Amino acid sequence: MLNKVVEEGDGLDAVFGALADPVRRQILTRLAQGEALVSELAEPFDISLQAVSRHVQVLVRAGLVTQTREGRIARCALDAAPMLAAAVWLNQYTHYWHN
């Protein structure tokens, strides 16, 4: 049943696409510590706030981040559930790197 879910393309491409970028992975690492504003997420990066916002939107589309807005302020939170499908898919190949 779980393989069927993964095969149906339940966002697996979006999850792997989102995880492919190191800035987005760092954003997820930060959000694992708790909610943050987009401006707080942007602090450690030498890129514009707009660029960080675009990275966050990729994560939102992949289902890895949720946002709540209060006016112009967007609070972000991690939703790691979509990573389960990626972990299940990868787990099918563990026997290749254990031999």
C-alpha positions as CSV (number, residue, x, y, z in Angstrom):
1,M,0.0,0.0,0.0
2,L,2.8,2.4,0.9
3,N,4.6,1.8,-2.4
4,K,1.3,2.6,-4.2
5,V,1.1,5.9,-2.5
6,V,4.7,6.8,-3.5
7,E,4.1,5.6,-7.1
8,E,1.0,7.8,-7.4
9,G,3.3,10.9,-7.3
10,D,1.8,12.4,-4.1
11,G,4.3,15.2,-4.3
12,L,7.5,13.2,-4.2
13,D,8.9,15.2,-7.1
14,A,8.1,18.5,-5.3
15,V,9.7,17.2,-2.1
16,F,12.9,16.1,-3.8
17,G,13.0,19.3,-5.8
18,A,12.6,21.4,-2.6
19,L,15.3,19.4,-0.8
20,A,17.7,19.7,-3.7
21,D,18.7,23.3,-2.8
22,P,21.1,23.9,0.2
23,V,19.4,27.1,1.2
24,R,16.0,25.4,1.4
25,R,17.6,22.5,3.5
26,Q,19.0,25.1,5.9
27,I,15.6,26.8,6.2
28,L,14.1,23.4,7.1
29,T,16.9,22.9,9.6
30,R,16.1,26.2,11.2
31,L,12.3,25.5,11.2
32,A,12.9,22.2,13.0
33,Q,13.8,24.4,16.0
34,G,10.5,26.2,15.9
35,E,8.4,28.7,14.0
36,A,10.1,31.8,12.4
37,L,9.3,34.8,10.4
38,V,10.6,35.0,6.9
39,S,12.8,37.9,7.9
40,E,14.3,35.7,10.7
41,L,14.9,32.9,8.2
42,A,16.7,35.3,5.9
43,E,19.2,36.5,8.6
44,P,22.0,34.0,8.0
45,F,22.0,34.2,4.2
46,D,23.8,36.7,2.0
47,I,20.8,36.9,-0.4
48,S,17.8,39.2,-0.5
49,L,14.7,38.8,1.6
50,Q,12.8,38.4,-1.7
51,A,15.0,35.4,-2.6
52,V,14.5,33.8,0.7
53,S,10.8,34.3,0.3
54,R,10.9,32.5,-3.0
55,H,12.7,29.6,-1.4
56,V,10.0,29.5,1.3
57,Q,7.3,29.4,-1.4
58,V,9.0,26.4,-3.0
59,L,8.9,24.7,0.4
60,V,5.2,25.7,0.9
61,R,4.3,24.2,-2.5
62,A,6.1,21.0,-1.6
63,G,4.0,20.9,1.6
64,L,7.2,21.1,3.8
65,V,6.4,24.5,5.3
66,T,3.1,26.1,6.4
67,Q,2.6,29.8,6.6
68,T,0.2,31.9,8.6
69,R,-0.1,35.5,7.7
70,E,-1.0,38.5,9.8
71,G,-1.0,41.4,7.3
72,R,2.5,41.5,5.7
73,I,4.0,39.3,8.4
74,A,4.3,35.6,7.4
75,R,5.1,33.1,10.2
76,C,6.6,29.8,8.9
77,A,6.5,26.3,10.5
78,L,7.9,23.0,9.5
79,D,5.6,20.2,8.3
80,A,7.9,17.2,7.9
81,A,5.1,14.8,7.0
82,P,5.8,14.9,3.2
83,M,9.3,13.7,3.8
84,L,7.9,10.3,4.8
85,A,7.2,9.5,1.2
86,A,10.7,10.4,0.3
87,A,12.1,8.3,3.1
88,V,10.0,5.3,2.1
89,W,11.1,5.7,-1.5
90,L,14.8,5.9,-0.5
91,N,14.4,3.0,2.0
92,Q,13.6,0.7,-0.9
93,Y,17.3,1.0,-2.0
94,T,19.0,0.5,1.4
95,H,20.1,-3.0,0.5
96,Y,22.3,-1.5,-2.3
97,W,24.5,0.5,0.1
98,H,24.6,-2.1,2.8
99,N,26.4,-4.7,0.6
